[in-house]
Amino acid sequence: MNVIDLVRLFAESLDVGVLLTDAQLNQPGPRILYANPSFARMSGYAASEVIGQTPRILQGQGTSREGTRQVQRALRAEGHFLGCLQNYRKSGEAYLCEINVRAIRRLDGEPEAYIAFEREVVRRRGRPTRGGAGRYRPVEETASDIFLSDRIPGLG
Ligand SMILES: Cc1cc2nc3c(=O)[nH]c(=O)nc-3n(C[C@H](O)[C@H](O)[C@H](O)COP(=O)(O)O)c2cc1C
């Protein structure tokens, strides 16, 4: 099973947005290999529209250049990044997005791909609550269950 199929299996029903990209950080990369339904609901782009594109399509006027440089620096230096960026939906509406990106490494240690977990932040200030309640916009509909038996012969 390749990395795209593996990520699809666990990410399809998650209520956090998931983006998988290739490991090419230089323009025109990174290229999106997979986006889950929660990412599609949050961004307004269908998964089929973003595959082959770069996550830079989510950027706009209000996106901090310093923030995106930090993503680049952190991924190159450490292989991970956690922070908030101003993203834009397909409709043009801005949303604050907490982005947690990690490298998926090959056995030789080189990144094979990057995976991002993305959530819209609706409340940044105030006392933190257990489990981050109220901080993130809840997902509007739950994705339908994945039936493993539909995808992997012999399972389920
Ligand atoms: C998996 C992954 C997800 C990303 N998601 C976003 C995102 O939601 N919004 C954003 O502005 N940049 C995102 N980026 C960062 C951009 O793709 C790009 O790396 C960043 O703009 C720095 O490169 P640049 O300086 O060439 O623009 C993501 C990167 C990766 C690897």
Ligand as a Chemical Component Dictionary entry (heavy atoms), coordinates in Angstrom:
data_LIG
# 
_chem_comp.id                   LIG 
_chem_comp.type                 NON-POLYMER 
_chem_comp.pdbx_formal_charge   0 
_chem_comp.three_letter_code    LIG 
# 
loop_
_chem_comp_atom.comp_id 
_chem_comp_atom.atom_id 
_chem_comp_atom.alt_atom_id 
_chem_comp_atom.type_symbol 
_chem_comp_atom.charge 
_chem_comp_atom.model_Cartn_x 
_chem_comp_atom.model_Cartn_y 
_chem_comp_atom.model_Cartn_z 
_chem_comp_atom.pdbx_ordinal 
LIG C1  C1  C 0 1.300  19.618 3.938  1  
LIG C2  C2  C 0 1.374  21.127 3.788  2  
LIG C3  C3  C 0 0.230  21.895 4.042  3  
LIG C4  C4  C 0 0.289  23.288 3.917  4  
LIG N1  N1  N 0 -0.835 24.021 4.177  5  
LIG C5  C5  C 0 -0.787 25.366 4.050  6  
LIG C6  C6  C 0 -1.931 26.157 4.322  7  
LIG O1  O1  O 0 -2.992 25.680 4.700  8  
LIG N2  N2  N 0 -1.822 27.497 4.162  9  
LIG C7  C7  C 0 -0.647 28.097 3.772  10 
LIG O2  O2  O 0 -0.608 29.323 3.650  11 
LIG N3  N3  N 0 0.452  27.362 3.526  12 
LIG C8  C8  C 0 0.415  26.022 3.656  13 
LIG N4  N4  N 0 1.544  25.291 3.391  14 
LIG C9  C9  C 0 2.798  25.987 3.052  15 
LIG C10 C10 C 0 2.978  26.306 1.575  16 
LIG O3  O3  O 0 2.726  25.169 0.772  17 
LIG C11 C11 C 0 4.450  26.724 1.329  18 
LIG O4  O4  O 0 5.294  25.699 1.761  19 
LIG C12 C12 C 0 4.767  28.021 2.046  20 
LIG O5  O5  O 0 4.029  29.067 1.429  21 
LIG C13 C13 C 0 6.268  28.368 2.030  22 
LIG O6  O6  O 0 6.788  28.345 0.745  23 
LIG P1  P1  P 0 7.037  29.688 -0.117 24 
LIG O7  O7  O 0 7.876  30.589 0.749  25 
LIG O8  O8  O 0 7.728  29.196 -1.343 26 
LIG O9  O9  O 0 5.683  30.275 -0.382 27 
LIG C14 C14 C 0 1.503  23.908 3.517  28 
LIG C15 C15 C 0 2.626  23.116 3.259  29 
LIG C16 C16 C 0 2.576  21.756 3.392  30 
LIG C17 C17 C 0 3.815  20.942 3.123  31 
# 
loop_
_chem_comp_bond.comp_id 
_chem_comp_bond.atom_id_1 
_chem_comp_bond.atom_id_2 
_chem_comp_bond.value_order 
_chem_comp_bond.pdbx_ordinal 
LIG C1  C2  SING 1  
LIG C2  C3  SING 2  
LIG C2  C16 DOUB 3  
LIG C3  C4  DOUB 4  
LIG C4  N1  SING 5  
LIG C4  C14 SING 6  
LIG N1  C5  DOUB 7  
LIG C5  C6  SING 8  
LIG C5  C8  SING 9  
LIG C6  O1  DOUB 10 
LIG C6  N2  SING 11 
LIG N2  C7  SING 12 
LIG C7  O2  DOUB 13 
LIG C7  N3  SING 14 
LIG N3  C8  DOUB 15 
LIG C8  N4  SING 16 
LIG N4  C9  SING 17 
LIG N4  C14 SING 18 
LIG C9  C10 SING 19 
LIG C10 O3  SING 20 
LIG C10 C11 SING 21 
LIG C11 O4  SING 22 
LIG C11 C12 SING 23 
LIG C12 O5  SING 24 
LIG C12 C13 SING 25 
LIG C13 O6  SING 26 
LIG O6  P1  SING 27 
LIG P1  O7  DOUB 28 
LIG P1  O8  SING 29 
LIG P1  O9  SING 30 
LIG C14 C15 DOUB 31 
LIG C15 C16 SING 32 
LIG C16 C17 SING 33 
# 
